[in-house]
Amino acid sequence: MKNTFTRRTLLRGASAGGLSLLGGALPLTALAAAAKAASDAAAKDAGDPWQRARDIAARLANPVKFRKMDYRIGDFGAEPCKLVPVKAWVSFEDQATLNTPAPGAKDCHGAIKAAIARCHAEGGGRVLIPKGDWFCAGPIVLLSNVNVHLQSGAHVYFSNDPRDYAKYGDVDCGANGKLVVSRWQSNDCLNFSSMVYAKGQDNIALTGDDWNAILDGQGGVPFGDAVVSRDKAFGAASDCWWTWKGKNATINSVAQDKSPGYAPGKLAQNQPNPANPRSLAEVAPGLAEAQRLLIQGEGDKWRADDAYLPALSEAGVPLQKRVFGLGHYLRPPMIQLIECTNVLLQGYQVTHTPFWQHHPVACRNLAIRNVYANSLGPNSDGFDPEACDTVLVEGCQFDTGDDCIAIKAGKNLDTHYGPSQNMVIQKCTMQSGHGAVTLGSEMAAGIQHVYAQDLVFENKNWATNPLNTAIRLKTNMNRGGFLRHFYVRNVSIPNGVQTSPSFYASLPGSPIASRTVATAAGAVVTFDCDYTPRADNVRTRPPEVSDVHISNVRVGNVSKDGKRLSGFQAFVLLGPVASDYNGPSPAPAVLPVRDVTISDCDFGTPANAAQPWFVYNVKGVKLSNVTIAGKRHDTVLST
C-alpha cells in the first residue's frame, strides 16, 4: 500500500492527530492554564451556574462576520440535475421511494470548490447554492471567511459512491484512496472525507434560508450495479452506506433490530476485516507482548474496523499508520469540522446521513442554530461536539437514529485535544433517538460545564420509534474520563420515553447480570458507567461522575397496552463496576457517582412500578420533591 506523506502533510497530521500520537506532550504552561480555567469556572458555578450559561450564549450570539459579496455556483459551471425515483432505506427497518439524481447527472463538486476558492482568495463572502436540485460527487470543503449558503428549495444530493470521498484528500494512501485527517468515534485516523469538511479554518459558516434548504447524504440509497461492479468490497448492489453498520448488539431494541440490507457473512464495520493485520505486532513491533494480548483479546473480533482503530490507539500507533478508507467500512460523518474557530451552522436541514450528522472536533466558539437534524439510519447522531470549547445549540430539532446530541471527548489514548466544556443546549426539540441529551460514551479527556435548559423532548414517534431515554450519560472502564458540572432544568417530555427495557450484555461474573438493568432504553434519566462492557478489551480507566443537577423535568404518560405509562423506569444510575477492571494490580480507585441532585421533577407513571429506579455504586444522590406515579420522594440514595 502506498502512503505519500510530505513534510507538509505530516505536520498537518501532527496537528490533527495530536502531539501525543507523534511522541510529544502538551506544554506544562498549557496544562496549567487549562487547570486554572477549570478552577475559575468551578468557582463561578458555585454561585449561579446558569450565569455562565448566559455568558456563553451571549458570546455566541453572532460568532461570524463576512464580506458582503455573493459567489453563485452557477457562475462557476454548476447546473441543476434531473431526478429519478429509487427505492431506498429511510430508517433501520423501513423503505420508501425517494428521489435521487438521474444517471449521468452533472457533478457540481468542481463548481462549488471553485466558488469557495475564489471567495476565500478575494477576502471572503457568501457562496450561494440557489433553489434547485444539485448533484455533488465529492466533499464541500469550507475555507476561512466563507459562508456556504443554501437558498430555500436548494437540495444538494451528495453521491452515495464511497470512492467519491477518497479522491480529494490531502493524504495519498495508495489503494485506500486520497484520504483526510479524520476522527471516527473519537479515534484519529485517515479516512473518507465527510460530505462537508473543514480543518483549521476560522470564521466559517454553513447556512440555509429554512428547512427546505437540504443537504442529503443518501445514506439509505442503494449503491447500485454501477458502483459495486467497480469495487466488490462494497457488497451487493442493494447495499448502502447504512449496511456497513453490521449487526446490532442491543438486546430487546425497538425499531432498530437490523441494519438495512445487512446479513450474516457480509463485511461491515463490526465484522473482522481481512485487510487488517493478523497481529498488532505488524504495526506496533515495540509493543509488550502482554499489552498486545490484552488489546487484541480473544479471537479475531479486534480485526473488525470499529475495534481495530481503537486497538491502534491503545497500542500508540501514530496517525500516519491508521489508514482506512477504501477496503474498510468506517462510514464518514456528514459534516466534520476539525480545529476550527468561530463557526456558525444555521437554518438548514440535513438528512439521510451515512453516519453522525454533525461532528465538530476541537472547535472553539461554535453556534448551531435552527437546524433540522433529520436522519433515522444507523449511528445518525444529530450533533456530536467533541473536545470543543464554547458551544451553543439553540432552536434545533432532532429526529435521529441514534443520540440526538452526544457530547464527546476522545477515546482510548486519543485525549490530546482535551475536554469538552462550556456548552449550552437550549430551546431545542427532540423526537426519535437513543438519548435526547447524551454525554459520552467517548469521554476519555472529560466533559465539564454543560448546561441544558428549556427543552422539549416531544417523542412524537413514541408508538413506533420511541425516544429511548431522555438525559443520558454513558461511559465505562475503557472510556474513563470525567463528567462534572452538568446542569439540566426546565424539560418537558409530553410523551414519555420507551416503555419497555433494552439492555447491553454484561461481562461474565459481573454483579450486573445481563437483561436485568435497563441501561440501553426505558429510563427517563440514565447514567450508565458500564456501557457495552463487552465491546472493549482494555478496561483499565475508571470514570468519575460528580456534580450533576437536574430540576423541573415533567414527563407525560401515553396509552400502552391498556395502561398510561411514561417509560419503563424513572431513572437508572449505574455507577462504575469495579469487577470490570482487567489491568495490573493495584487497581485504581473506583469512585461512586456522587453529588447528584434531582429536584422538582415529575416522572409520570413508569411501567416498572415495583422498582421505579435502579441505583448501583452511587453516593449521596439527593431526591427533593420528586414525584413518581403520584408519590412524592424526598430522600438520599447511596449504595
Protein Blocks (a to p, Z undefined) as FASTA:
>chain_A
ZZdddfklmmmmmmmnopklnopacdfklmmmmmmmmmmmmmmmmmmmklmmmmmmmmmm
pmcccddddddfklnopacdddddddddfbfkbccddddddehiacfklmmmmmmmmmmm
nopaaddddedddddebdddddehiacdddehiacdddfbfklmmmmbmbdghjnopcdd
ddeehiacdddddfbdcehiahiadddfblmbccdehlmgcebjmlmmmomknopfkbcf
klmnopafbghiahilbcghiaehiacfkbccfkbcfbfklmmmmbcfklmmmmnogajl
lmpmklmmmmmmmnopafklmcghehiacdcdfbdcehiahiadehiacehifbdfbdce
hiahiadehiacddfbehiafbdcehiahiadehiacddfbdfbdcdebehjllmnopae
hiadehiacfedfbfbdgdjblknopehiadehiacfklmlmmmccfbfbdcdddfknnp
adehiadehiadfkopafbdcdddddehiabdghkbcfkgopfbdcdfkghkllpmbdcb
ccddehiadehiacddddeehiacfbjbfbdcddddfklpccdcddddddddehiacehi
aebjafklmlmbccehiehiacehiaeehiacdddddZZ
